[in-house]
Amino acid sequence: MPAHSSYPPSGPALERSLGKSIGRLRAFVEQSGEAALLAQKTLKTLFSTRLEASALIQQVEQLGVRSLAIAAATAVFVGIVMTIQFAVSVEKYGATYTLGRVIALSEARELAPSLTSLVVGTRIAAGMTAEIGSMAVTEQIDAIRALGADPIRKLVVPRLVAATMIMPLIAVLAFVLGIFSAMVVANVSYGLPAKFFISSALDALTLRDYLSGLSKTPFFGFLVALLGCYYGLHTHGGTEGVGRATTQSVVVVSIAILVADALLTQIFVAL
């Protein structure tokens, strides 16, 4: 029997593999540059023209109000799970009284702003990409240009401003619900008085702890709207293209939020 070779591919196979890797790298660089140009045009349009209040209100309702349910569910169940996990660890050492402090710091610094932005952001980005992508494949965006209007002003600017505005508000809601659900679990399951839980949580928190997490959310909202609109504007290939662009936007937005979270956390810790 011929022996199976464990050596890496060589010759034509290696060239094809390298060609695919170089092609992916080139596509990533091109998409990053196009997204940066879209951000530049959007900011220039935002500060050089008047923002339509009706379009902004519509986007705040669509992106913010309709995301409250998933944000609330995420915050509540994350608070429950984290309380149980921490309680299992600290109960062995008789340190259940520290639950309020640990949960409050975790929620304020990371869980409420970052995890909620990740869940809500992917939902928002998918909706933006699908909506704008459907307009792109049906040539509605070309019709906007033909009528002399700017698609960036009509489609991108209201969504970007709305997403940047609502992310901090959703993070505040997530923090409150996460602390409340953790307090209920600590009281019911571990006998920790609710008043003591809240007082210890407030004693452990400082304004810097809270702002270090909350300050990241506008950047998350900006990235979510920018990438969601970018993939929507570059959609092609009919209904299959809309589905493909939506999937790509969800994946890229998730990675972008995680990378931005790591960078912003390092910056805020160093301040």
GIWO-V554579 format. One record per residue. N is the residue number from 1. PHI is phi in degrees with one decimal (NA if undefined). PSI is psi in radians with two decimals (none if undefined). Layout:
{{N	PHI	PSI} {N	PHI	PSI}}
//
This chain:
{{1	NA	2.41} {2	-71.1	2.43} {3	-75.3	2.44} {4	-78.8	2.24} {5	-79.9	2.34} {6	-101.7	0.12} {7	-78.8	2.68} {8	-64.7	2.76} {9	-62.6	2.60} {10	-135.5	2.94} {11	68.5	-2.36} {12	-59.1	-0.66} {13	-64.3	-0.73} {14	-66.0	-0.70} {15	-63.2	-0.72} {16	-64.4	-0.72} {17	-63.9	-0.77} {18	-66.0	-0.68} {19	-62.3	-0.72} {20	-65.6	-0.72} {21	-64.9	-0.75} {22	-65.6	-0.67} {23	-63.8	-0.72} {24	-65.6	-0.73} {25	-63.4	-0.73} {26	-64.1	-0.74} {27	-64.1	-0.68} {28	-63.7	-0.77} {29	-64.3	-0.75} {30	-63.5	-0.77} {31	-65.9	-0.65} {32	-64.2	-0.74} {33	-65.3	-0.71} {34	-65.9	-0.69} {35	-65.1	-0.67} {36	-64.9	-0.71} {37	-64.3	-0.68} {38	-63.3	-0.70} {39	-63.1	-0.73} {40	-63.0	-0.82} {41	-63.7	-0.67} {42	-66.5	-0.79} {43	-65.0	-0.69} {44	-63.3	-0.75} {45	-66.5	-0.68} {46	-60.9	-0.75} {47	-91.0	-0.09} {48	-110.5	-0.17} {49	-129.9	2.91} {50	-84.1	2.32} {51	-78.4	2.30} {52	-76.1	2.05} {53	-65.1	-0.69} {54	-64.4	-0.72} {55	-66.3	-0.67} {56	-65.5	-0.78} {57	-62.4	-0.71} {58	-61.8	-0.74} {59	-70.9	-0.65} {60	-60.8	-0.72} {61	-67.6	-0.75} {62	-71.3	-0.73} {63	-86.9	-0.65} {64	-91.7	-1.02} {65	-62.2	-0.72} {66	-75.6	-0.14} {67	-98.2	-0.05} {68	-64.3	-0.65} {69	-64.2	-0.85} {70	-68.8	-0.59} {71	-66.5	-0.75} {72	-65.4	-0.77} {73	-62.4	-0.75} {74	-61.0	-0.81} {75	-64.3	-0.76} {76	-64.0	-0.85} {77	-74.8	-0.52} {78	-65.5	-0.73} {79	-60.4	-0.73} {80	-64.4	-0.86} {81	-64.0	-0.77} {82	-64.6	-0.66} {83	-63.2	-0.78} {84	-64.0	-0.78} {85	-63.2	-0.81} {86	-67.4	-0.67} {87	-63.4	-0.69} {88	-60.5	-0.63} {89	-76.9	-0.81} {90	-82.5	-0.35} {91	-65.0	-0.51} {92	-62.1	-0.50} {93	-105.9	0.18} {94	67.2	0.52} {95	-112.5	0.60} {96	-61.6	-0.44} {97	-64.2	-0.26} {98	-86.4	-0.01} {99	-58.1	-0.77} {100	-58.7	-0.76} {101	-66.6	-0.82} {102	-64.9	-0.80} {103	-65.0	-0.74} {104	-61.9	-0.80} {105	-65.3	-0.72} {106	-64.9	-0.76} {107	-65.6	-0.78} {108	-69.8	-0.72} {109	-82.0	-0.63} {110	-135.6	-0.91} {111	-65.0	-0.90} {112	-64.4	-0.86} {113	-74.8	-0.80} {114	-83.8	-0.87} {115	-66.8	-0.71} {116	-66.5	-0.70} {117	-63.1	-0.62} {118	-65.2	-0.81} {119	-69.5	-0.87} {120	-68.6	-0.67} {121	-62.9	-0.71} {122	-66.1	-0.62} {123	-65.9	-0.76} {124	-66.2	-0.79} {125	-63.0	-0.71} {126	-62.7	-0.73} {127	-64.2	-0.76} {128	-61.6	-0.82} {129	-63.2	-0.75} {130	-65.3	-0.74} {131	-67.7	-0.90} {132	-70.8	-0.61} {133	-63.5	-0.68} {134	-62.8	-0.66} {135	-66.6	-0.62} {136	-68.1	-0.79} {137	-74.6	-0.35} {138	-97.0	0.19} {139	64.3	0.40} {140	-71.9	-0.57} {141	-67.7	-0.68} {142	-63.3	-0.60} {143	-67.3	-0.63} {144	-62.5	-0.76} {145	-64.7	-0.69} {146	-64.5	-0.51} {147	-82.3	0.01} {148	87.2	0.15} {149	-95.5	2.82} {150	-99.1	2.02} {151	-59.6	-0.57} {152	-65.4	-0.75} {153	-67.7	-0.66} {154	-78.7	-0.67} {155	-108.4	-0.73} {156	-87.6	-0.83} {157	-58.5	-0.87} {158	-60.6	-0.65} {159	-69.7	-0.70} {160	-66.3	-0.79} {161	-64.7	-0.75} {162	-63.9	-0.78} {163	-64.3	-0.68} {164	-66.3	-0.58} {165	-74.9	-0.72} {166	-81.2	-0.45} {167	-59.7	-0.79} {168	-61.6	-0.66} {169	-66.4	-0.72} {170	-65.8	-0.63} {171	-65.2	-0.67} {172	-63.0	-0.79} {173	-60.5	-0.75} {174	-63.0	-0.68} {175	-63.7	-0.81} {176	-62.6	-0.82} {177	-67.7	-0.63} {178	-65.3	-0.74} {179	-66.1	-0.71} {180	-64.5	-0.81} {181	-64.7	-0.66} {182	-64.9	-0.69} {183	-61.8	-0.75} {184	-64.0	-0.78} {185	-65.7	-0.75} {186	-62.8	-0.62} {187	-74.9	-0.80} {188	-75.0	-0.78} {189	-89.9	-0.49} {190	-125.6	0.10} {191	67.9	0.37} {192	-85.3	2.12} {193	-57.6	2.40} {194	-61.3	-0.69} {195	-64.0	-0.73} {196	-66.7	-0.68} {197	-59.0	-0.84} {198	-66.8	-0.75} {199	-65.2	-0.71} {200	-68.7	-0.61} {201	-65.1	-0.78} {202	-67.8	-0.62} {203	-66.1	-0.60} {204	-76.9	-0.49} {205	-82.0	2.45} {206	-117.9	2.89} {207	-61.3	-0.62} {208	-65.1	-0.68} {209	-59.2	-0.79} {210	-70.6	-0.78} {211	-69.8	-0.50} {212	-64.2	-0.53} {213	-86.7	-0.77} {214	-66.3	-0.57} {215	-67.3	-0.31} {216	-80.2	-0.40} {217	-66.4	-0.64} {218	-61.4	-0.61} {219	-66.0	-0.70} {220	-61.9	-0.78} {221	-61.6	-0.71} {222	-61.5	-0.82} {223	-63.4	-0.75} {224	-60.0	-0.86} {225	-66.9	-0.75} {226	-61.0	-0.85} {227	-72.3	-0.66} {228	-61.7	-0.78} {229	-69.0	-0.66} {230	-59.7	-0.88} {231	-67.9	-0.52} {232	-67.5	-0.77} {233	-66.6	-0.48} {234	-101.1	0.37} {235	-77.9	2.42} {236	-152.9	2.81} {237	98.9	0.41} {238	71.4	-2.68} {239	-65.2	-0.59} {240	-64.1	-0.65} {241	-65.7	-0.62} {242	-63.8	-0.79} {243	-63.9	-0.70} {244	-65.8	-0.75} {245	-66.1	-0.66} {246	-64.0	-0.76} {247	-61.8	-0.77} {248	-62.1	-0.71} {249	-65.7	-0.68} {250	-63.6	-0.78} {251	-64.5	-0.83} {252	-67.4	-0.70} {253	-63.5	-0.72} {254	-60.2	-0.83} {255	-65.7	-0.72} {256	-62.5	-0.70} {257	-65.5	-0.73} {258	-65.3	-0.75} {259	-65.7	-0.79} {260	-62.8	-0.65} {261	-62.4	-0.76} {262	-63.3	-0.79} {263	-66.8	-0.80} {264	-67.4	-0.63} {265	-62.9	-0.74} {266	-63.4	-0.67} {267	-67.4	-0.81} {268	-69.8	-0.56} {269	-68.1	-0.61} {270	-75.5	-0.33} {271	-71.1	none}}
//
